[in-house]
Amino acid sequence: MNCIICNSLRLSETIWGGYSFKGQKYTIIRCANCGFMFLNPFPEKYILNKIYEGDSYFDNYYAASTGIKNYIDGMTDCNVQHVRIIDFIKNYKKKGSLLDIGCAAGGFLLNAKNSGYDIYGIEPNKRMADYAKDKLGLNVICGTMDDINSLGKSFDVIHAGDVLEHLVDLKKDMEIIKNLLSYNGILVINQPLSYNRSLYNLFLKINMFFKKDRYSQNPPTHLWEFNSSTIVKFLENAGLAIIYYNIFETPSRPITIYKNPGVKNRVSCKIKNFSSVVSNIHILRRFCLGDRALIVCRKR
Ligand SMILES: [Zn+2]
């Protein structure tokens, strides 16, 4: 096995453990050369398909910003974030065709449509895609990148929010995404950098050090873990030029998402919020601290 960004064979385990799912352990390993992280063994496609085809993925807590609602019930809670991203996109493209990859039940697309874009969506989960199509009347295809590719369309804006870390054929799908961009089209990546350096991650690292079992019981859906430099290398290798790049730490989810918040939850929330403030301090921005990236790129 080698790193898909730099081809190095020097891979080692990390303090982050990995996932333990249905009797199989998936370990997060790190490339010693470039720092890119990914799962070993790689989850098989049929296992991932089962996770995304079922209801539990979108009904699970991490599908909605509120932490307790399923995706559809929590969809309007995300309007504020969606509108913020759409306003940001307007700086580059005021109108035109917009494709949302992994659009789920269409929360982002609905906001984009209301902002005047000619919208398209692709979503592998049938229940979500049907909701977007039938209940919200959105232009959504249930399928994979290959299905949207076969339409032979190109797009002025492609939005990939929390997507790259889930793509099994990451390099191939990135090639498809790039080729779907129209002349001067932009790709907007809004992406977690879960293990990038930040004050909060330092706190989590110390916690991990004392943990006996470092494997989470969640399904192994995050196949790749980018940091502030590997995301740049990956996009440049894919033939894209970065025209906007911002790394930041998101504030904590509200403490109210916990039914009975303990001391650990409260401390964790406080540290996350402090870490978020620190990541935005002007003189510290050169260190690219934080757990999220907002990137805009174009074809080179
Ligand atoms: Zn590497």
Residues whose N, C-alpha, C, O or C-beta is under 5 A from the ligand:
A	BS01	ZN	C3 I5 C6 N7 S8 C31 N33 C34 G35 F36
